[in-house]
Amino acid sequence: MSENIRSRLITHGPQRTPNRAMLRAVGFGDDDFTKPIVGVANGFSTITPCNMGINDLTKRAEAGIKTAGGMPQIFGTITISDGISMGTEGMKYSLVSRDVIADSIETACNGQSMDGVIAIGGCDKNMPGAMIAMARMNIPAIFVYGGTIKPGRYNGEDLTVVSAFEAVGQHSAGKIDHNTLLAIERNACPGAGSCGGMFTANTMSSAFEVMGMSLPYSSTMAAEDAEKADSTEKSAFALVNAIRNQILPSQILTRKAFENAISVIMAVGGSTNAVLHLLAIANTMGVELTLDDFETIRQRVPVLCDLKPSGRYVTVNLHQAGGIPQVMKMLLTHGLLHGDALTISGQTIAEILADIPEQPPANQDVIRPWDNPVYKEGHLAILKGNLASEGSVAKISGVKNPTMTGPARVFESEEECLEAILAGKINAGDVIIVRYEGPKGGPGMREMLAPTSAIIGAGLGDSVGLITDGRFSGGTYGLVVGHVAPEAYVGGTIGLVKEGDSITIDAKEKLLQVNVSEEELAQRRANWKAPEPRYKRGVLAKYAKLVSSSSLGGVTDLNLF
């Protein structure tokens, strides 16, 4: 079989003389036109520390592809720094960037008839964006994570960027002074790499390793360590082999792969954003996956890893303790992982894990033994009720009591909410409602890290709930419920809640409810009017027009015809 199945369309025959002439200008020689053309989607950017080291990885990927017998073609793709845009209008572009990344990779690879693609990314949306593109194109593909940041240090404690967000709440509550606030700012992010806890970037990199679209151990490596560059080169070799053997995403991204990913996300205490992204990728791949599947798996998988945001350790500590393969082996041993799922290497999950011990090392407590988990069940609960008939996602790690009923404190935007928290206007027992921040209403479904961190910093994490049709950062913890669907902008019940209404959050009963009669809600619904779109031109306007409900993954190409 020809190794350049797709690219021969632009390299073979007399009629392709002009095409070859162009390729010669970028380095092709006479012997290169029968080699597979391999795209290298380069997420390099100095916008964020997550992506600032990726150019060096791209060069290693390029060298690896050439050594393996392929012809690399590098192209760029964008990124948005969630940590920098957080709490501003700019954060509305974060989830949007997932689809821009997917569209750009698809456009470059299909426009140039590439035979395969290696995508290298760092910040949160790089990974699901790349994976959506890979699922759409169904050409041999592999993802390389840019790597996690190493922890900052101050006053004898490890810091992450979330430490800085929480310090804002501590400062406003008078718990730390300005000098301490500044010291945390100066020390939280010491160099290159994505946010250091089991936040969204590390959650998604872990998921893709589990699903077989990245190499073993690669998801938890530090960006600045030599093994990250070495792993990138090995990924290039694996991809060229996959092109030769036509190992396709459709063979890897199966129902079993998604179930495996959900199991590991529960075991490591991963981000709520994984729910949104896995639903979107499954939709693109044509795999049936619903919110209910997350709840089913949650009830049988314990949280095994003591990781930030609610735990003690960061991702480099997980890597040193055995990484994602150690967690996978424990799940496989207890019948909670599909060992026959295929990976990009051509091996099955069981084959890759064959030599991994069934128990974690005894000289560490990042990964707990099976009989001593952090929590007996997973931490991402799917809640439904009259406030979220399609569903919502609650993150209940670090919460003493995942049940509360209290008066609604209603805010029409994240900014209004944060201002009230920092001004000391939120009290123990309150249930905050932040609405019109959903996929269409925002548009863009902003993350609420600033308000949730301010709540934690103020010492209200166990006594205040927060509900939103927006999202939460992977760095968020506390009694928080996001992804409420239907969202307020399309007439969801969250848009009908009034200040002081009784609200119940009950993760034990999987319930999210406003305690108002159906008759009263019907009257409010009859009087409700959809607000004017916030944007009428540009990418946010297009996104609001196309995007689906968060309960379906917030995709932009659903039911177009």
C-alpha positions as CSV (number, residue, x, y, z in Angstrom):
1,M,0.0,0.0,0.0
2,S,1.2,3.5,-0.8
3,E,2.3,5.4,2.2
4,N,1.1,8.7,0.8
5,I,-2.5,7.8,0.2
6,R,-3.9,11.3,0.4
7,S,-0.9,13.5,-0.5
8,R,-0.3,11.6,-3.8
9,L,-3.2,13.7,-5.1
10,I,-0.9,16.7,-5.1
11,T,2.5,14.9,-5.8
12,H,1.8,12.3,-8.5
13,G,1.6,12.6,-12.3
14,P,2.6,15.2,-14.9
15,Q,-0.5,17.3,-14.1
16,R,0.9,17.9,-10.6
17,T,4.1,19.6,-11.9
18,P,3.0,23.0,-10.5
19,N,2.2,21.4,-7.1
20,R,5.6,19.8,-6.9
21,A,7.3,23.0,-7.9
22,M,5.7,24.7,-4.9
23,L,6.8,21.8,-2.6
24,R,10.3,22.0,-3.9
25,A,10.5,25.6,-2.7
26,V,9.8,24.4,0.9
27,G,12.4,21.6,0.9
28,F,11.1,18.6,-1.1
29,G,13.5,16.8,-3.3
30,D,13.1,14.2,-6.1
31,D,12.9,11.3,-3.6
32,D,10.4,13.0,-1.3
33,F,7.2,12.9,-3.4
34,T,6.4,9.3,-2.5
35,K,6.7,9.9,1.3
36,P,3.7,10.7,3.4
37,I,3.2,14.3,4.1
38,V,2.7,14.8,7.8
39,G,1.1,18.0,9.2
40,V,2.5,19.5,12.4
41,A,-0.1,21.7,14.0
42,N,2.0,24.1,16.1
43,G,0.3,25.7,19.0
44,F,3.3,27.9,19.9
45,S,2.4,31.2,21.4
46,T,3.8,33.7,23.9
47,I,0.3,34.6,24.9
48,T,0.5,32.1,27.7
49,P,3.1,30.0,29.6
50,C,1.1,27.0,28.6
51,N,2.3,27.3,25.0
52,M,5.6,29.2,25.2
53,G,7.7,26.1,25.0
54,I,5.9,24.4,22.1
55,N,8.2,25.7,19.3
56,D,11.0,23.6,20.6
57,L,8.8,20.5,20.7
58,T,7.7,21.3,17.1
59,K,11.3,21.1,15.9
60,R,11.7,17.7,17.6
61,A,8.5,16.5,16.0
62,E,9.8,17.7,12.6
63,A,13.1,15.9,13.1
64,G,11.3,12.7,14.2
65,I,9.0,12.7,11.2
66,K,11.9,13.1,8.8
67,T,13.9,10.3,10.5
68,A,10.9,8.0,10.3
69,G,10.5,8.6,6.6
70,G,7.8,11.3,6.4
71,M,7.8,14.8,5.1
72,P,6.7,17.3,7.8
73,Q,4.7,20.5,7.0
74,I,4.3,22.9,9.9
75,F,1.4,25.2,10.3
76,G,0.2,27.4,13.2
77,T,-3.0,27.4,15.2
78,I,-4.2,29.7,17.9
79,T,-4.6,29.6,21.6
80,I,-6.3,31.7,24.3
81,S,-5.0,32.0,27.8
82,D,-7.8,31.2,30.1
83,G,-5.8,32.4,33.1
84,I,-5.1,35.8,31.6
85,S,-8.6,36.4,30.1
86,M,-10.4,35.1,33.2
87,G,-13.0,37.4,34.6
88,T,-13.1,39.6,31.5
89,E,-15.1,39.8,28.3
90,G,-12.1,38.1,26.7
91,M,-13.0,34.9,28.4
92,K,-16.0,34.6,26.1
93,Y,-13.5,33.6,23.4
94,S,-12.1,30.7,25.3
95,L,-14.6,27.9,24.4
96,V,-15.0,29.5,21.0
97,S,-11.3,28.9,20.5
98,R,-11.8,25.2,20.7
99,D,-13.8,25.3,17.5
100,V,-11.5,27.8,15.8
101,I,-8.6,25.4,16.5
102,A,-10.6,22.4,15.2
103,D,-11.6,24.3,12.1
104,S,-8.0,25.5,11.5
105,I,-6.5,22.1,11.8
106,E,-9.1,20.5,9.6
107,T,-8.7,23.3,7.0
108,A,-4.9,23.0,6.8
109,C,-4.8,19.2,6.7
110,N,-7.6,18.7,4.2
111,G,-6.7,21.7,2.1
112,Q,-3.1,20.3,1.7
113,S,-4.1,16.6,1.4
114,M,-2.0,15.6,4.4
115,D,-1.6,12.0,5.2
116,G,-1.6,12.5,9.0
117,V,-1.2,15.1,11.7
118,I,0.6,15.5,14.9
119,A,-0.9,18.3,17.0
120,I,1.1,20.0,19.7
121,G,-0.7,22.2,22.2
122,G,-0.8,23.3,25.8
123,C,-3.7,25.5,27.1
124,D,-7.1,24.0,27.8
125,K,-8.8,24.2,24.4
126,N,-5.8,23.1,22.4
127,M,-6.5,19.4,23.2
128,P,-10.3,19.1,22.5
129,G,-9.9,21.4,19.5
130,A,-7.3,19.2,18.0
131,M,-9.2,16.0,18.9
132,I,-12.4,17.3,17.3
133,A,-10.4,18.0,14.1
134,M,-8.9,14.5,14.2
135,A,-12.3,12.9,14.6
136,R,-13.7,14.9,11.7
137,M,-10.9,14.0,9.3
138,N,-10.3,10.5,10.5
139,I,-6.7,10.4,9.3
140,P,-3.8,9.0,11.3
141,A,-3.2,11.5,14.2
142,I,-1.5,11.9,17.5
143,F,-1.6,14.6,20.2
144,V,1.4,15.9,22.0
145,Y,0.8,17.8,25.2
146,G,3.1,20.8,25.7
147,G,3.5,19.7,29.3
148,T,2.6,20.9,32.8
149,I,4.2,23.8,34.6
150,K,6.3,23.0,37.7
151,P,4.9,24.3,41.0
152,G,5.7,27.7,42.3
153,R,6.9,28.0,45.9
154,Y,6.2,30.5,48.6
155,N,6.4,30.3,52.4
156,G,7.1,26.5,52.1
157,E,4.0,25.7,50.0
158,D,3.5,24.7,46.4
159,L,1.6,27.3,44.4
160,T,-0.4,27.2,41.2
161,V,-2.2,30.0,39.3
162,V,-5.3,29.1,41.3
163,S,-3.3,30.2,44.4
164,A,-3.2,33.7,43.0
165,F,-7.0,33.7,42.3
166,E,-7.7,32.5,45.8
167,A,-5.3,35.1,47.2
168,V,-7.5,37.8,45.8
169,G,-10.4,36.5,47.9
170,Q,-8.1,36.2,51.0
171,H,-6.9,39.8,50.5
172,S,-10.4,41.2,50.1
173,A,-11.4,39.3,53.3
174,G,-8.5,40.8,55.2
175,K,-6.8,37.4,55.7
176,I,-3.5,38.4,53.9
177,D,-1.8,41.7,53.4
178,H,-0.7,43.4,50.1
179,N,2.9,42.1,50.4
180,T,1.7,38.5,50.7
181,L,-0.6,39.0,47.8
182,L,2.2,40.4,45.7
183,A,4.6,37.5,46.8
184,I,2.0,34.9,45.6
185,E,1.6,36.7,42.3
186,R,5.4,36.8,41.8
187,N,5.9,33.1,42.6
188,A,2.8,31.3,41.4
189,C,3.9,30.6,37.8
190,P,7.7,29.9,37.6
191,G,8.1,29.0,33.9
192,A,6.7,27.3,30.9
193,G,3.8,24.8,31.0
194,S,0.1,24.5,31.6
195,C,-1.5,25.1,35.0
196,G,0.0,22.7,37.4
197,G,-2.9,21.0,39.3
198,M,-5.4,18.5,37.9
199,F,-7.1,21.4,36.1
200,T,-8.5,21.3,32.6
201,A,-5.3,21.1,30.6
202,N,-3.9,18.2,32.6
203,T,-7.3,16.6,32.8
204,M,-7.6,16.6,29.0
205,S,-4.0,15.5,28.4
206,S,-4.7,12.6,30.8
207,A,-7.9,11.7,29.0
208,F,-6.2,11.6,25.6
209,E,-3.4,9.4,26.9
210,V,-6.1,7.0,28.3
211,M,-7.9,7.0,25.0
212,G,-4.8,6.0,23.1
213,M,-4.3,9.2,21.2
214,S,-1.1,10.2,23.1
215,L,1.9,8.1,24.2
216,P,2.0,6.6,27.8
217,Y,3.3,8.9,30.5
218,S,3.3,11.9,28.1
219,S,0.3,13.6,29.7
220,T,1.9,14.4,33.1
221,M,5.5,15.3,32.0
222,A,6.7,18.8,32.9
223,A,7.1,21.2,29.9
224,E,10.7,22.1,30.8
225,D,12.0,18.5,31.3
226,A,14.0,16.8,28.6
227,E,11.7,13.8,28.6
228,K,9.0,15.9,27.1
229,A,11.0,16.7,24.0
230,D,12.1,13.0,23.8
231,S,8.5,11.9,24.0
232,T,7.5,14.3,21.2
233,E,10.1,12.7,18.9
234,K,8.8,9.2,19.8
235,S,5.2,10.5,19.1
236,A,6.4,11.4,15.6
237,F,7.8,7.9,15.0
238,A,4.5,6.4,16.3
239,L,2.5,8.6,13.9
240,V,4.5,7.7,10.8
241,N,4.0,4.1,11.8
242,A,0.3,4.7,12.1
243,I,0.2,6.2,8.7
244,R,1.9,3.2,7.2
245,N,-0.5,0.8,9.0
246,Q,-3.6,3.1,8.6
247,I,-4.4,3.2,12.3
248,L,-7.3,5.7,12.3
249,P,-9.1,7.7,15.0
250,S,-12.3,5.8,14.3
251,Q,-10.5,2.7,15.4
252,I,-9.3,4.3,18.6
253,L,-12.0,6.8,19.7
254,T,-14.6,4.1,20.3
255,R,-17.2,3.9,23.1
256,K,-14.8,1.9,25.1
257,A,-12.2,4.6,24.8
258,F,-14.6,7.2,26.1
259,E,-15.6,5.1,29.0
260,N,-12.0,4.6,29.9
261,A,-11.4,8.3,29.8
262,I,-14.3,9.0,32.1
263,S,-13.1,6.4,34.5
264,V,-9.7,7.9,34.8
265,I,-11.0,11.5,35.0
266,M,-13.0,10.4,38.0
267,A,-10.1,8.6,39.5
268,V,-7.7,11.6,39.2
269,G,-10.3,14.2,40.3
270,G,-10.4,16.0,36.9
271,S,-12.1,19.1,35.6
272,T,-15.8,19.6,34.9
273,N,-14.8,20.8,31.4
274,A,-13.9,17.2,30.5
275,V,-17.7,16.5,30.4
276,L,-18.3,19.2,27.8
277,H,-15.2,18.3,25.7
278,L,-15.8,14.5,25.7
279,L,-19.4,15.0,24.7
280,A,-18.3,17.2,21.8
281,I,-15.6,14.7,20.6
282,A,-18.0,11.8,20.9
283,N,-20.6,13.7,18.9
284,T,-18.0,14.4,16.1
285,M,-16.8,10.8,16.1
286,G,-20.4,9.5,16.0
287,V,-20.1,7.7,19.3
288,E,-23.2,7.7,21.5
289,L,-22.4,9.4,24.8
290,T,-24.6,11.3,27.2
291,L,-24.5,13.1,30.5
292,D,-26.0,10.0,32.1
293,D,-23.0,8.0,31.2
294,F,-20.8,10.2,33.4
295,E,-23.1,9.6,36.4
296,T,-23.2,5.9,35.8
297,I,-19.4,5.7,35.8
298,R,-19.0,8.1,38.7
299,Q,-20.9,5.8,41.0
300,R,-18.5,2.9,40.4
301,V,-15.1,4.7,40.3
302,P,-13.3,6.0,43.4
303,V,-11.2,9.2,43.4
304,L,-7.7,7.7,43.9
305,C,-5.5,10.8,43.5
306,D,-5.0,13.6,46.1
307,L,-4.5,16.4,43.6
308,K,-5.1,20.1,43.5
309,P,-7.4,22.1,43.3
310,S,-9.0,20.4,46.4
311,G,-6.1,18.1,47.2
312,R,-2.5,18.5,48.2
313,Y,-0.4,17.7,45.2
314,V,0.3,18.9,41.6
315,T,0.7,17.0,38.4
316,V,4.4,16.6,38.5
317,N,4.0,14.7,41.8
318,L,1.5,12.4,40.0
319,H,4.1,11.8,37.3
320,Q,6.7,10.9,39.9
321,A,4.3,8.5,41.6
322,G,3.7,6.5,38.4
323,G,1.5,8.8,36.3
324,I,-1.6,8.0,34.4
325,P,-0.5,4.4,33.6
326,Q,-0.4,3.6,37.3
327,V,-3.9,4.8,37.7
328,M,-5.1,3.0,34.6
329,K,-3.6,-0.3,35.8
330,M,-5.4,0.0,39.1
331,L,-8.7,0.5,37.3
332,L,-7.9,-2.3,34.9
333,T,-7.2,-4.7,37.8
334,H,-10.6,-3.9,39.3
335,G,-12.5,-4.3,36.1
336,L,-13.1,-0.6,35.5
337,L,-11.1,-0.2,32.3
338,H,-11.5,-1.8,28.8
339,G,-8.1,-3.5,28.3
340,D,-8.9,-4.4,24.7
341,A,-9.2,-0.7,23.5
342,L,-6.7,0.1,20.7
343,T,-4.0,2.9,20.9
344,I,-2.1,4.8,18.3
345,S,0.9,2.5,18.8
346,G,-1.1,-0.4,17.5
347,Q,-1.1,-2.0,21.0
348,T,-4.1,-2.4,23.3
349,I,-4.4,-0.8,26.6
350,A,-3.8,-4.1,28.4
351,E,-0.6,-4.7,26.4
352,I,0.7,-1.2,27.3
353,L,-0.1,-1.7,31.0
354,A,1.3,-5.3,31.2
355,D,4.4,-4.4,33.2
356,I,2.8,-1.8,35.5
357,P,2.3,-2.9,39.1
358,E,-1.2,-3.4,40.3
359,Q,-0.6,-1.2,43.4
360,P,0.9,2.3,43.6
361,P,4.4,2.7,45.2
362,A,4.3,2.6,49.0
363,N,6.6,5.5,49.5
364,Q,4.1,8.1,48.2
365,D,0.5,9.2,48.9
366,V,-0.3,11.1,45.7
367,I,-2.0,7.9,44.3
368,R,-3.9,6.2,47.1
369,P,-4.2,2.4,47.5
370,W,-7.4,1.0,46.2
371,D,-8.7,0.3,49.8
372,N,-8.0,3.9,50.9
373,P,-9.3,6.3,48.3
374,V,-9.8,10.0,48.6
375,Y,-13.5,9.5,47.9
376,K,-15.4,6.2,47.4
377,E,-17.2,7.6,44.4
378,G,-16.3,10.0,41.6
379,H,-16.5,13.8,42.1
380,L,-18.4,15.0,39.0
381,A,-22.1,14.5,39.7
382,I,-24.8,15.0,37.1
383,L,-27.7,16.8,38.6
384,K,-31.2,17.3,37.1
385,G,-34.4,18.8,38.2
386,N,-36.7,21.7,37.4
387,L,-33.6,24.0,37.3
388,A,-31.7,21.8,34.9
389,S,-34.1,19.5,33.0
390,E,-31.3,18.6,30.4
391,G,-28.7,18.3,33.2
392,S,-25.9,20.1,34.9
393,V,-22.4,19.2,36.3
394,A,-21.5,19.5,39.9
395,K,-18.0,19.3,41.2
396,I,-18.2,18.0,44.8
397,S,-14.6,17.3,45.7
398,G,-13.4,19.1,48.8
399,V,-17.0,19.6,50.0
400,K,-17.9,18.5,53.5
401,N,-21.7,18.3,52.7
402,P,-22.8,18.1,49.1
403,T,-26.3,19.1,50.0
404,M,-27.7,22.6,50.8
405,T,-30.9,24.6,50.5
406,G,-30.7,28.4,50.6
407,P,-31.9,31.7,49.2
408,A,-31.0,32.6,45.7
409,R,-28.6,35.5,45.1
410,V,-29.2,36.3,41.4
411,F,-26.6,37.9,39.1
412,E,-26.9,38.5,35.4
413,S,-23.1,38.3,34.8
414,E,-19.9,37.1,36.3
415,E,-18.7,40.6,36.9
416,E,-21.7,41.5,39.1
417,C,-21.2,38.3,41.1
418,L,-17.5,38.9,41.7
419,E,-18.1,42.5,42.8
420,A,-20.7,41.3,45.4
421,I,-18.3,38.7,46.8
422,L,-15.4,41.0,47.1
423,A,-17.6,43.6,48.8
424,G,-18.6,41.1,51.5
425,K,-22.3,41.0,50.3
426,I,-22.5,37.2,50.2
427,N,-23.3,35.3,53.4
428,A,-23.0,31.7,54.6
429,G,-26.0,29.7,53.3
430,D,-26.5,31.8,50.1
431,V,-26.9,30.1,46.8
432,I,-25.4,32.3,44.0
433,I,-27.0,32.2,40.6
434,V,-24.9,33.5,37.7
435,R,-26.9,33.4,34.4
436,Y,-26.8,34.5,30.8
437,E,-23.3,33.1,30.7
438,G,-24.2,29.9,28.7
439,P,-23.0,28.9,25.2
440,K,-25.5,31.2,23.5
441,G,-26.2,33.7,26.2
442,G,-22.6,34.7,27.0
443,P,-21.9,33.8,24.3
444,G,-19.0,31.5,24.9
445,M,-19.8,30.0,28.3
446,R,-17.2,31.8,30.5
447,E,-15.5,30.0,33.4
448,M,-16.2,31.3,36.9
449,L,-12.8,30.8,38.5
450,A,-12.6,34.4,39.8
451,P,-15.9,34.2,41.8
452,T,-15.3,30.6,43.0
453,S,-11.8,31.4,44.1
454,A,-13.0,34.5,45.8
455,I,-15.5,32.4,47.7
456,I,-12.8,30.0,48.8
457,G,-10.5,32.8,49.7
458,A,-13.2,34.4,51.9
459,G,-13.6,31.2,53.8
460,L,-17.1,30.5,52.4
461,G,-16.3,27.4,50.3
462,D,-18.3,25.0,52.5
463,S,-21.2,27.3,53.1
464,V,-22.0,29.0,49.8
465,G,-23.3,27.3,46.6
466,L,-22.8,28.7,43.1
467,I,-25.0,27.7,40.1
468,T,-24.4,28.9,36.6
469,D,-25.2,28.1,32.9
470,G,-21.6,29.0,32.3
471,R,-18.6,26.8,33.1
472,F,-16.0,26.4,35.8
473,S,-12.2,26.3,35.6
474,G,-10.5,23.0,36.3
475,G,-9.1,24.9,39.2
476,T,-12.5,25.4,40.8
477,Y,-13.7,23.4,43.8
478,G,-16.5,23.8,46.3
479,L,-20.2,23.3,46.1
480,V,-20.5,24.5,42.5
481,V,-22.9,23.5,39.7
482,G,-22.2,24.5,36.1
483,H,-23.3,23.7,32.5
484,V,-27.0,24.2,33.6
485,A,-29.1,23.3,30.6
486,P,-31.3,24.7,29.1
487,E,-29.5,27.9,29.6
488,A,-31.2,31.2,30.6
489,Y,-30.8,32.7,27.1
490,V,-33.0,30.1,25.5
491,G,-35.7,30.2,28.2
492,G,-34.3,27.8,30.7
493,T,-35.6,27.9,34.2
494,I,-32.4,29.4,35.6
495,G,-33.5,32.6,33.8
496,L,-36.8,32.6,35.8
497,V,-35.2,32.5,39.3
498,K,-35.8,35.6,41.5
499,E,-33.8,37.0,44.3
500,G,-34.6,35.1,47.5
501,D,-36.1,32.0,45.9
502,S,-35.3,28.8,47.8
503,I,-32.8,26.7,45.9
504,T,-31.8,23.1,46.6
505,I,-28.5,21.5,45.5
506,D,-28.4,17.9,46.4
507,A,-25.6,15.8,45.0
508,K,-26.7,12.8,46.9
509,E,-30.1,12.7,45.2
510,K,-28.6,14.2,42.0
511,L,-31.1,17.1,42.3
512,L,-31.0,20.8,41.3
513,Q,-34.2,22.5,42.0
514,V,-35.8,25.9,42.6
515,N,-38.5,25.4,45.3
516,V,-41.2,27.4,43.5
517,S,-44.6,25.9,42.3
518,E,-45.0,24.9,38.7
519,E,-47.9,27.4,38.4
520,E,-45.6,30.3,39.5
521,L,-42.8,29.2,37.1
522,A,-45.4,29.0,34.3
523,Q,-46.5,32.6,35.0
524,R,-42.9,33.8,35.1
525,R,-42.1,31.9,31.8
526,A,-45.1,33.6,30.1
527,N,-43.7,37.0,31.1
528,W,-40.1,36.2,30.1
529,K,-38.6,37.7,27.0
530,A,-35.4,36.7,25.4
531,P,-32.7,39.4,25.6
532,E,-31.1,41.0,22.6
533,P,-28.0,39.2,21.3
534,R,-24.9,40.8,22.9
535,Y,-23.0,40.5,19.7
536,K,-24.3,40.9,16.1
537,R,-21.1,40.7,14.1
538,G,-17.9,38.6,14.2
539,V,-16.9,35.3,15.7
540,L,-19.0,35.5,18.9
541,A,-22.2,36.3,16.8
542,K,-21.5,33.3,14.6
543,Y,-20.8,31.1,17.5
544,A,-24.0,32.1,19.3
545,K,-26.0,31.3,16.2
546,L,-24.5,27.9,15.7
547,V,-23.7,26.5,19.1
548,S,-25.7,23.6,20.7
549,S,-26.7,23.1,24.3
550,S,-23.9,22.4,26.7
551,S,-25.7,19.1,27.4
552,L,-24.6,18.1,23.9
553,G,-21.1,19.3,24.2
554,G,-21.6,22.9,22.9
555,V,-20.7,21.9,19.3
556,T,-21.1,24.2,16.4
557,D,-21.9,21.8,13.6
558,L,-24.9,19.9,14.9
559,N,-28.0,19.7,12.7
560,L,-26.7,22.2,10.1
561,F,-29.0,20.6,7.5
